[in-house]
Amino acid sequence: MKIVNWNVNGLRAVLSKGNLQEFLEKEDPDIMAFEETKMQEDQLTHNFEGYHRYMNCAEKKGYSGTMVLTKEEPISVSYDIEGDDHPKEGRVITLEYPDYYFVCAYVPNSKDGLKRLDYRCIWEDDLRKHLVKLDKIKPVIYTGDLNVAHNEIDLKNPDDNHFSAGFSDEERAKFTELLAAGFSDTFRKLYPETVKYSWWSYRTRARERGVGWRIDYFVVSDRFMEKVKDSLIYDDVYGSDHCPVGIII
């Protein structure tokens, strides 16, 4: 079984370029999740043949948003996470299957100057509570643009970025807390020394220069890790400032 995730940085844009349909036809994932769809559901006219589709759109048009395509119809679907005063930004979709939960998330960016760091930390705590609650019932597969490079190996220039969004001590600590709660970073578990990136800044032509960050993940319950046969980073796939990531189970 193959599951893939991709922050497309605008679903309409990646569809118009043809990158997404080409990728779907080639890889044929059983489940595919998306972040930064940046559209309302009634604006999506593309027919993803063979898939059930679930979208969580932000109230603010052209912003954020998540979507999941799945060949197998889930037992149940829920949107967002519990917690006080989370704005409607379309950040989480949870699907229940017979043997596991699947959670797609677009973690809030802390922004330049870490202006949104305090909220980001609250959101992370509530998301972790959500995953732990599910994990008590059945194993969890959690994926998305998690907007954090956990360790120095996960970005090209760690020394220059300790106070940057995505590599602050606080954000990295929240990811450590998640792993300590009974979860595994699939790529790093299978490839502890491998350097690969999933995001490159458009502003600096970073992809051409090999200056990237690994901020897109598949995280699973520790007891589910034995079922993960491979964890993939499709860094040769274009169409967004992120590339797809995936797992084989």
Backbone as CSV, one residue per row, in Angstrom:
resi,resn,N_x,N_y,N_z,CA_x,CA_y,CA_z,C_x,C_y,C_z
1,MET,0.850,-1.197,0.000,0.000,0.000,0.000,0.880,1.238,0.000
2,LYS,0.539,2.202,-0.817,1.321,3.426,-0.941,0.476,4.640,-0.528
3,ILE,1.058,5.460,0.347,0.408,6.692,0.791,1.359,7.852,0.517
4,VAL,0.829,8.934,-0.042,1.662,10.066,-0.453,1.079,11.357,0.099
5,ASN,1.946,12.303,0.384,1.534,13.639,0.819,2.271,14.695,0.002
6,TRP,1.574,15.806,-0.296,2.222,16.870,-1.077,1.626,18.220,-0.716
7,ASN,2.459,19.133,-0.267,2.055,20.539,-0.179,2.198,21.110,-1.580
8,VAL,1.068,21.383,-2.214,1.080,21.778,-3.632,1.197,23.283,-3.821
9,ASN,1.091,24.056,-2.732,1.194,25.522,-2.833,0.250,26.065,-3.912
10,GLY,-1.003,25.635,-3.824,-2.021,26.058,-4.787,-2.442,24.904,-5.669
11,LEU,-3.590,24.287,-5.341,-4.037,23.101,-6.081,-4.343,23.416,-7.537
12,ARG,-4.979,24.554,-7.790,-5.302,24.894,-9.174,-4.051,25.061,-10.019
13,ALA,-3.006,25.643,-9.421,-1.766,25.865,-10.162,-1.118,24.545,-10.552
14,VAL,-1.044,23.607,-9.606,-0.368,22.351,-9.909,-1.198,21.486,-10.858
15,LEU,-2.514,21.639,-10.819,-3.361,20.941,-11.792,-3.181,21.520,-13.193
16,SER,-3.113,22.840,-13.276,-2.974,23.474,-14.589,-1.638,23.154,-15.245
17,LYS,-0.607,22.935,-14.424,0.705,22.580,-14.962,0.762,21.126,-15.423
18,GLY,-0.173,20.314,-14.945,-0.179,18.900,-15.310,0.654,18.023,-14.399
19,ASN,1.374,18.627,-13.439,2.265,17.851,-12.583,1.522,16.842,-11.716
20,LEU,0.370,17.265,-11.171,-0.340,16.406,-10.240,-0.939,15.199,-10.948
21,GLN,-1.631,15.415,-12.052,-2.245,14.294,-12.748,-1.194,13.306,-13.240
22,GLU,-0.089,13.824,-13.710,1.016,12.959,-14.152,1.546,12.128,-12.989
23,PHE,1.690,12.758,-11.821,2.191,12.053,-10.651,1.201,10.970,-10.207
24,LEU,-0.086,11.297,-10.183,-1.102,10.317,-9.776,-1.102,9.103,-10.700
25,GLU,-1.012,9.344,-11.984,-1.031,8.234,-12.940,0.209,7.358,-12.812
26,LYS,1.339,7.975,-12.521,2.585,7.217,-12.411,2.667,6.444,-11.095
27,GLU,2.334,7.096,-9.983,2.541,6.495,-8.666,1.334,5.710,-8.157
28,ASP,0.129,6.074,-8.604,-1.097,5.369,-8.244,-1.216,5.144,-6.731
29,PRO,-1.155,6.198,-5.920,-1.228,6.008,-4.464,-2.618,5.561,-4.020
30,ASP,-2.654,4.801,-2.939,-3.939,4.392,-2.364,-4.591,5.543,-1.610
31,ILE,-3.756,6.363,-0.968,-4.214,7.586,-0.310,-3.249,8.686,-0.704
32,MET,-3.781,9.881,-0.994,-2.913,11.024,-1.244,-3.481,12.241,-0.537
33,ALA,-2.630,12.875,0.257,-3.032,14.047,1.030,-2.345,15.289,0.494
34,PHE,-2.971,16.438,0.728,-2.479,17.709,0.197,-2.592,18.801,1.249
35,GLU,-1.650,19.731,1.194,-1.736,20.968,1.968,-1.632,22.169,1.039
36,GLU,-2.035,23.304,1.561,-2.058,24.567,0.823,-2.823,24.424,-0.493
37,THR,-4.035,23.903,-0.392,-4.886,23.818,-1.581,-5.316,25.206,-2.045
38,LYS,-5.455,26.139,-1.119,-5.725,27.552,-1.419,-6.973,27.765,-2.277
39,MET,-8.027,27.025,-1.976,-9.264,27.190,-2.749,-10.446,26.675,-1.932
40,GLN,-11.642,27.076,-2.366,-12.872,26.566,-1.787,-13.319,25.331,-2.567
41,GLU,-14.065,24.479,-1.899,-14.424,23.202,-2.525,-15.243,23.392,-3.791
42,ASP,-16.105,24.408,-3.817,-16.930,24.605,-5.004,-16.135,25.150,-6.194
43,GLN,-14.878,25.497,-5.976,-14.026,25.952,-7.076,-13.297,24.795,-7.763
44,LEU,-13.349,23.612,-7.171,-12.617,22.471,-7.710,-13.507,21.683,-8.660
45,THR,-13.173,21.724,-9.917,-13.961,21.027,-10.943,-13.279,19.754,-11.433
46,HIS,-12.022,19.551,-11.074,-11.286,18.377,-11.549,-11.860,17.105,-10.934
47,ASN,-12.010,16.079,-11.754,-12.526,14.794,-11.292,-11.366,13.833,-11.048
48,PHE,-11.138,13.496,-9.777,-10.088,12.536,-9.440,-10.692,11.135,-9.501
49,GLU,-10.700,10.572,-10.679,-11.383,9.303,-10.927,-10.778,8.190,-10.060
50,GLY,-11.667,7.433,-9.426,-11.238,6.306,-8.613,-10.981,6.655,-7.156
51,TYR,-11.172,7.929,-6.795,-10.892,8.365,-5.422,-12.122,9.008,-4.777
52,HIS,-12.282,8.770,-3.485,-13.168,9.575,-2.664,-12.377,10.814,-2.249
53,ARG,-13.035,11.958,-2.203,-12.348,13.219,-1.944,-12.913,13.901,-0.706
54,TYR,-12.022,14.395,0.147,-12.417,15.121,1.355,-11.571,16.382,1.449
55,MET,-12.236,17.530,1.638,-11.539,18.809,1.696,-11.884,19.556,2.979
56,ASN,-10.905,20.269,3.486,-11.115,21.179,4.610,-10.546,22.524,4.185
57,CYS,-11.417,23.468,3.910,-11.004,24.749,3.336,-10.997,25.846,4.398
58,ALA,-10.075,26.758,4.265,-10.002,27.893,5.173,-11.148,28.862,4.891
59,GLU,-11.596,29.559,5.927,-12.598,30.604,5.718,-12.039,31.711,4.834
60,LYS,-10.771,32.022,5.005,-10.108,33.038,4.191,-9.813,32.454,2.814
61,LYS,-10.334,33.053,1.788,-10.172,32.516,0.443,-8.722,32.622,-0.023
62,GLY,-8.284,31.608,-0.754,-6.928,31.601,-1.294,-5.850,31.347,-0.262
63,TYR,-6.225,30.699,0.855,-5.294,30.529,1.967,-5.404,29.116,2.520
64,SER,-4.257,28.520,2.846,-4.182,27.271,3.589,-5.011,26.166,2.910
65,GLY,-5.653,25.310,3.697,-6.517,24.268,3.159,-5.829,22.920,3.003
66,THR,-6.596,21.850,3.257,-6.109,20.480,3.123,-7.112,19.653,2.330
67,MET,-6.624,18.548,1.781,-7.478,17.646,1.002,-6.897,16.245,1.064
68,VAL,-7.763,15.239,1.069,-7.337,13.848,1.011,-8.114,13.136,-0.087
69,LEU,-7.396,12.396,-0.922,-7.972,11.473,-1.894,-7.714,10.057,-1.400
70,THR,-8.724,9.208,-1.415,-8.549,7.848,-0.928,-9.360,6.865,-1.773
71,LYS,-8.734,5.768,-2.136,-9.445,4.742,-2.914,-10.461,4.002,-2.055
72,GLU,-10.098,3.747,-0.801,-10.984,3.053,0.125,-11.796,4.061,0.917
73,GLU,-13.098,3.920,0.888,-13.940,4.835,1.655,-13.715,4.625,3.149
74,PRO,-13.421,5.685,3.897,-13.158,5.528,5.331,-14.420,5.238,6.124
75,ILE,-14.214,4.741,7.343,-15.329,4.498,8.253,-15.941,5.813,8.702
76,SER,-15.069,6.786,8.964,-15.537,8.102,9.409,-14.517,9.153,9.006
77,VAL,-14.965,10.404,8.963,-14.114,11.540,8.619,-14.434,12.675,9.579
78,SER,-13.392,13.335,10.082,-13.610,14.512,10.912,-12.623,15.595,10.507
79,TYR,-12.939,16.827,10.893,-12.151,17.976,10.461,-11.715,18.812,11.663
80,ASP,-10.492,19.368,11.566,-9.940,20.253,12.580,-9.612,19.489,13.873
81,ILE,-9.215,20.218,14.910,-8.858,19.626,16.194,-9.537,20.394,17.307
82,GLU,-9.659,19.738,18.451,-10.251,20.389,19.608,-9.277,21.400,20.187
83,GLY,-9.815,22.422,20.804,-8.985,23.450,21.423,-9.700,24.784,21.362
84,ASP,-9.230,25.717,22.145,-9.881,27.021,22.250,-9.447,27.956,21.128
85,ASP,-10.413,28.506,20.463,-10.189,29.649,19.578,-9.234,29.378,18.409
86,HIS,-9.259,28.153,17.864,-8.487,27.924,16.646,-9.243,28.545,15.468
87,PRO,-8.595,29.415,14.712,-9.274,29.977,13.546,-9.558,28.904,12.509
88,LYS,-10.568,29.137,11.688,-10.967,28.165,10.670,-10.034,28.287,9.470
89,GLU,-8.912,27.568,9.547,-7.898,27.658,8.501,-7.761,26.364,7.696
90,GLY,-8.657,25.406,7.934,-8.679,24.197,7.118,-7.434,23.343,7.243
91,ARG,-6.938,23.145,8.462,-5.604,22.574,8.638,-5.551,21.071,8.900
92,VAL,-6.650,20.437,9.280,-6.571,19.030,9.672,-7.756,18.244,9.114
93,ILE,-7.465,17.042,8.602,-8.483,16.069,8.224,-8.087,14.739,8.846
94,THR,-9.027,14.073,9.512,-8.790,12.764,10.116,-9.733,11.741,9.497
95,LEU,-9.163,10.677,8.962,-9.930,9.586,8.385,-9.713,8.326,9.214
96,GLU,-10.776,7.612,9.497,-10.685,6.362,10.234,-10.849,5.190,9.290
97,TYR,-9.927,4.237,9.379,-9.987,2.987,8.632,-10.031,1.833,9.630
98,PRO,-10.313,0.608,9.168,-10.433,-0.509,10.117,-9.203,-0.703,11.010
99,ASP,-8.006,-0.497,10.481,-6.797,-0.830,11.229,-5.990,0.367,11.703
100,TYR,-6.376,1.586,11.313,-5.583,2.749,11.697,-6.381,4.027,11.444
101,TYR,-5.887,5.118,12.030,-6.358,6.459,11.699,-5.333,7.109,10.775
102,PHE,-5.832,7.915,9.856,-4.967,8.687,8.964,-5.248,10.162,9.201
103,VAL,-4.202,10.923,9.535,-4.358,12.341,9.843,-3.461,13.156,8.918
104,CYS,-4.078,14.062,8.185,-3.372,15.003,7.312,-3.422,16.373,7.969
105,ALA,-2.268,17.054,8.049,-2.236,18.358,8.716,-1.303,19.328,8.010
106,TYR,-1.701,20.590,8.062,-0.854,21.689,7.617,-0.565,22.538,8.850
107,VAL,0.599,22.338,9.432,0.949,22.993,10.701,1.195,24.483,10.462
108,PRO,0.667,25.350,11.320,0.840,26.795,11.134,2.311,27.189,11.090
109,ASN,2.639,28.098,10.191,3.979,28.663,10.104,4.140,29.740,11.183
110,SER,5.292,29.753,11.826,5.521,30.740,12.884,5.787,32.150,12.357
111,LYS,5.992,32.273,11.055,6.153,33.559,10.373,7.500,34.222,10.669
112,ASP,7.830,35.200,9.834,9.075,35.957,10.017,9.080,36.613,11.398
113,GLY,10.240,36.564,12.036,10.346,37.127,13.373,9.635,36.305,14.427
114,LEU,9.188,35.085,14.053,8.475,34.176,14.964,7.233,34.835,15.562
115,LYS,6.570,35.668,14.746,5.413,36.419,15.227,4.248,35.521,15.639
116,ARG,4.168,34.318,15.058,3.053,33.436,15.382,3.503,32.219,16.194
117,LEU,4.667,32.311,16.792,5.222,31.167,17.512,4.358,30.756,18.697
118,ASP,3.858,31.715,19.460,3.050,31.369,20.633,1.825,30.569,20.220
119,TYR,1.135,31.037,19.174,-0.032,30.279,18.706,0.392,28.921,18.159
120,ARG,1.476,28.884,17.421,1.981,27.624,16.865,2.177,26.589,17.976
121,CYS,2.733,26.988,19.085,2.986,26.055,20.184,1.679,25.545,20.798
122,ILE,0.686,26.427,20.921,-0.634,26.001,21.402,-1.244,24.998,20.443
123,TRP,-1.169,25.304,19.156,-1.720,24.415,18.121,-1.037,23.056,18.192
124,GLU,0.280,23.050,18.336,1.036,21.792,18.411,0.581,20.952,19.609
125,ASP,0.360,21.599,20.740,-0.092,20.863,21.929,-1.453,20.219,21.681
126,ASP,-2.364,20.965,21.048,-3.700,20.428,20.788,-3.662,19.326,19.733
127,LEU,-2.808,19.483,18.745,-2.664,18.440,17.719,-2.101,17.167,18.347
128,ARG,-1.102,17.303,19.217,-0.524,16.131,19.873,-1.579,15.416,20.726
129,LYS,-2.398,16.173,21.441,-3.483,15.571,22.225,-4.425,14.782,21.319
130,HIS,-4.712,15.331,20.152,-5.583,14.669,19.176,-4.974,13.336,18.738
131,LEU,-3.698,13.337,18.418,-3.037,12.119,17.953,-2.938,11.075,19.063
132,VAL,-2.619,11.508,20.263,-2.511,10.578,21.391,-3.864,9.949,21.706
133,LYS,-4.910,10.745,21.628,-6.265,10.239,21.863,-6.625,9.158,20.839
134,LEU,-6.307,9.407,19.586,-6.570,8.412,18.541,-5.722,7.167,18.746
135,ASP,-4.467,7.375,19.118,-3.520,6.275,19.264,-3.941,5.299,20.349
136,LYS,-4.727,5.744,21.302,-5.226,4.845,22.346,-6.267,3.871,21.801
137,ILE,-6.830,4.214,20.636,-7.867,3.375,20.037,-7.265,2.446,18.980
138,LYS,-6.490,3.017,18.074,-5.802,2.229,17.042,-4.623,3.044,16.536
139,PRO,-3.654,2.414,15.847,-2.464,3.143,15.399,-2.806,4.313,14.487
140,VAL,-1.861,5.264,14.423,-2.055,6.503,13.677,-0.971,6.651,12.616
141,ILE,-1.391,7.077,11.429,-0.481,7.558,10.390,-0.734,9.053,10.265
142,TYR,0.282,9.848,10.555,0.161,11.312,10.570,1.109,11.875,9.513
143,THR,0.580,12.710,8.634,1.406,13.266,7.566,1.059,14.720,7.331
144,GLY,1.968,15.411,6.647,1.679,16.782,6.261,2.924,17.636,6.172
145,ASP,2.675,18.897,5.874,3.711,19.919,5.963,3.735,20.334,7.429
146,LEU,4.708,19.809,8.175,4.765,20.050,9.610,5.581,21.280,9.960
147,ASN,6.124,21.942,8.937,6.775,23.246,9.107,7.844,23.247,10.195
148,VAL,8.625,22.155,10.256,9.754,22.114,11.177,10.826,21.194,10.600
149,ALA,12.056,21.644,10.653,13.210,20.782,10.408,13.694,20.338,11.782
150,HIS,13.513,19.072,12.098,13.690,18.633,13.480,15.141,18.699,13.945
151,ASN,16.046,18.232,13.108,17.457,18.188,13.489,18.319,18.911,12.463
152,GLU,19.566,19.167,12.818,20.452,19.914,11.923,20.631,19.233,10.577
153,ILE,20.547,17.915,10.536,20.670,17.186,9.280,19.508,17.500,8.328
154,ASP,18.430,18.072,8.865,17.213,18.281,8.085,17.147,19.627,7.363
155,LEU,18.232,20.389,7.377,18.293,21.612,6.575,19.740,21.898,6.200
156,LYS,19.893,22.660,5.130,21.222,22.876,4.569,22.113,23.733,5.474
157,ASN,21.531,24.795,6.042,22.339,25.760,6.798,21.811,25.924,8.227
158,PRO,21.994,24.924,9.078,21.434,25.028,10.428,22.009,26.177,11.248
159,ASP,23.279,26.462,11.098,23.902,27.498,11.935,23.289,28.874,11.725
160,ASP,22.759,29.118,10.540,22.192,30.429,10.216,20.700,30.540,10.536
161,ASN,20.088,29.466,11.050,18.627,29.442,11.124,18.045,29.119,12.501
162,HIS,18.848,29.241,13.552,18.341,28.869,14.872,17.225,29.788,15.374
163,PHE,17.086,30.956,14.778,15.992,31.854,15.159,15.017,32.063,14.007
164,SER,15.040,31.139,13.056,14.139,31.208,11.901,12.922,30.321,12.122
165,ALA,11.791,30.727,11.538,10.592,29.904,11.581,10.900,28.541,10.968
166,GLY,10.529,27.486,11.688,10.776,26.135,11.221,12.005,25.490,11.821
167,PHE,12.870,26.290,12.490,14.049,25.711,13.120,14.334,26.352,14.479
168,SER,13.325,26.969,15.050,13.503,27.535,16.389,13.566,26.397,17.409
169,ASP,14.169,26.688,18.536,14.251,25.677,19.601,12.859,25.219,20.023
170,GLU,11.920,26.157,20.079,10.569,25.830,20.534,9.865,24.869,19.580
171,GLU,9.973,25.124,18.283,9.311,24.262,17.300,9.930,22.872,17.280
172,ARG,11.236,22.825,17.348,11.924,21.535,17.357,11.569,20.751,18.611
173,ALA,11.436,21.444,19.737,11.070,20.779,20.990,9.669,20.191,20.918
174,LYS,8.758,20.878,20.247,7.398,20.345,20.104,7.404,19.055,19.295
175,PHE,8.239,18.991,18.275,8.326,17.756,17.495,8.943,16.636,18.348
176,THR,9.920,16.979,19.144,10.507,15.998,20.061,9.455,15.477,21.038
177,GLU,8.601,16.372,21.541,7.516,15.964,22.434,6.574,14.986,21.747
178,LEU,6.280,15.249,20.489,5.394,14.348,19.739,6.011,12.956,19.640
179,LEU,7.269,12.885,19.271,7.928,11.585,19.149,7.965,10.870,20.502
180,ALA,8.201,11.620,21.569,8.264,11.033,22.911,6.902,10.501,23.365
181,ALA,5.835,10.974,22.735,4.482,10.529,23.083,4.119,9.200,22.429
182,GLY,5.083,8.585,21.713,4.837,7.261,21.155,4.779,7.212,19.646
183,PHE,5.514,8.123,18.981,5.463,8.196,17.521,6.867,8.186,16.922
184,SER,6.951,7.812,15.647,8.231,7.695,14.944,8.208,8.506,13.655
185,ASP,9.288,9.213,13.396,9.538,9.889,12.116,10.036,8.808,11.157
186,THR,9.188,8.406,10.213,9.493,7.219,9.406,10.767,7.365,8.594
187,PHE,10.981,8.520,7.975,12.166,8.680,7.130,13.435,8.616,7.963
188,ARG,13.454,9.328,9.079,14.666,9.356,9.886,14.918,8.026,10.590
189,LYS,13.829,7.293,10.867,13.976,5.978,11.487,14.639,5.001,10.519
190,LEU,14.236,5.077,9.245,14.787,4.161,8.243,16.104,4.647,7.671
191,TYR,16.283,5.961,7.629,17.480,6.542,7.008,18.117,7.572,7.956
192,PRO,18.751,7.086,9.040,19.225,8.009,10.080,20.289,9.000,9.630
193,GLU,21.031,8.694,8.570,22.113,9.581,8.143,21.880,10.215,6.770
194,THR,20.754,9.942,6.148,20.511,10.409,4.781,20.071,11.868,4.762
195,VAL,20.691,12.645,3.894,20.326,14.047,3.722,19.428,14.180,2.505
196,LYS,18.178,14.515,2.736,17.229,14.793,1.660,16.307,15.898,2.129
197,TYR,15.835,16.721,1.183,14.986,17.852,1.516,13.646,17.731,0.794
198,SER,12.638,18.431,1.351,11.306,18.409,0.742,10.774,19.800,0.422
199,TRP,11.518,20.843,0.817,11.085,22.226,0.534,12.299,23.092,0.230
200,TRP,12.104,23.984,-0.762,13.154,24.904,-1.179,12.516,26.268,-1.427
201,SER,13.111,27.325,-0.935,12.551,28.662,-1.095,12.566,29.084,-2.559
202,TYR,11.421,29.599,-3.021,11.349,30.171,-4.368,12.185,31.449,-4.463
203,ARG,12.278,32.167,-3.362,12.851,33.510,-3.388,14.343,33.522,-3.719
204,THR,15.016,32.435,-3.400,16.477,32.420,-3.555,16.953,31.369,-4.557
205,ARG,16.032,30.840,-5.364,16.378,29.769,-6.314,17.095,28.638,-5.566
206,ALA,16.590,28.337,-4.396,17.269,27.413,-3.491,17.338,25.994,-4.045
207,ARG,16.306,25.597,-4.767,16.304,24.213,-5.265,17.443,23.984,-6.251
208,GLU,17.687,24.963,-7.097,18.780,24.850,-8.051,20.123,24.773,-7.343
209,ARG,20.219,25.396,-6.174,21.482,25.431,-5.437,21.589,24.335,-4.365
210,GLY,20.540,23.510,-4.275,20.572,22.423,-3.304,20.428,22.866,-1.864
211,VAL,19.801,24.019,-1.665,19.638,24.570,-0.307,18.185,24.342,0.122
212,GLY,17.963,23.269,0.855,16.596,22.910,1.208,16.402,22.592,2.674
213,TRP,15.149,22.250,2.989,14.741,21.848,4.334,13.869,20.594,4.199
214,ARG,13.945,19.712,5.169,12.994,18.581,5.241,11.939,18.951,6.278
215,ILE,10.780,19.373,5.786,9.705,19.809,6.691,8.390,19.072,6.426
216,ASP,8.404,18.119,5.495,7.215,17.322,5.167,7.480,15.888,5.633
217,TYR,6.553,15.317,6.373,6.825,14.083,7.107,5.704,13.059,6.980
218,PHE,6.087,11.819,7.242,5.166,10.774,7.657,5.613,10.311,9.042
219,VAL,4.730,10.461,10.007,4.963,10.056,11.386,3.919,8.989,11.714
220,VAL,4.349,7.903,12.338,3.411,6.830,12.675,3.558,6.429,14.135
221,SER,2.526,5.790,14.664,2.614,5.209,16.001,3.795,4.248,16.047
222,ASP,4.502,4.256,17.159,5.684,3.398,17.274,5.369,1.950,16.928
223,ARG,4.219,1.457,17.382,3.894,0.048,17.162,3.531,-0.248,15.711
224,PHE,3.314,0.803,14.932,2.996,0.646,13.508,4.261,0.685,12.648
225,MET,5.369,1.124,13.222,6.592,1.340,12.445,7.055,0.067,11.750
226,GLU,6.830,-1.082,12.354,7.272,-2.340,11.748,6.558,-2.633,10.434
227,LYS,5.429,-1.986,10.212,4.701,-2.182,8.955,5.193,-1.259,7.841
228,VAL,6.018,-0.282,8.168,6.506,0.675,7.175,7.714,0.079,6.456
229,LYS,7.530,-0.233,5.180,8.588,-0.868,4.394,9.541,0.150,3.781
230,ASP,9.052,1.361,3.512,9.923,2.415,2.990,9.289,3.761,3.243
231,SER,10.152,4.779,3.337,9.716,6.167,3.484,10.400,6.960,2.383
232,LEU,9.619,7.652,1.581,10.084,8.203,0.309,10.060,9.725,0.306
233,ILE,11.026,10.325,-0.365,11.015,11.751,-0.668,11.225,11.899,-2.166
234,TYR,10.201,12.362,-2.854,10.230,12.449,-4.320,10.857,13.782,-4.746
235,ASP,12.153,13.945,-4.483,12.773,15.245,-4.729,13.067,15.523,-6.196
236,ASP,12.652,14.612,-7.083,12.764,14.865,-8.517,11.427,15.288,-9.124
237,VAL,10.409,15.495,-8.274,9.073,15.892,-8.742,8.901,17.393,-8.516
238,TYR,8.515,18.093,-9.581,8.373,19.549,-9.531,6.888,19.936,-9.607
239,GLY,6.633,21.229,-9.490,5.274,21.741,-9.551,4.914,22.620,-8.371
240,SER,5.733,22.542,-7.304,5.512,23.300,-6.078,6.868,23.618,-5.484
241,ASP,6.884,24.466,-4.446,8.132,24.661,-3.720,8.411,23.504,-2.759
242,HIS,7.440,22.625,-2.590,7.623,21.363,-1.879,7.621,20.218,-2.887
243,CYS,8.214,19.103,-2.523,8.047,17.880,-3.305,7.198,16.900,-2.497
244,PRO,6.614,15.897,-3.151,5.845,14.898,-2.411,6.734,14.035,-1.516
245,VAL,6.120,13.492,-0.471,6.753,12.478,0.363,5.776,11.308,0.478
246,GLY,6.288,10.130,0.832,5.391,8.984,0.877,5.899,7.867,1.770
247,ILE,5.039,6.895,1.987,5.437,5.653,2.667,4.819,4.466,1.947
248,ILE,5.506,3.335,2.055,4.994,2.041,1.615,4.736,1.214,2.856
249,ILE,3.518,0.701,2.994,3.200,-0.121,4.174,2.644,-1.463,3.722
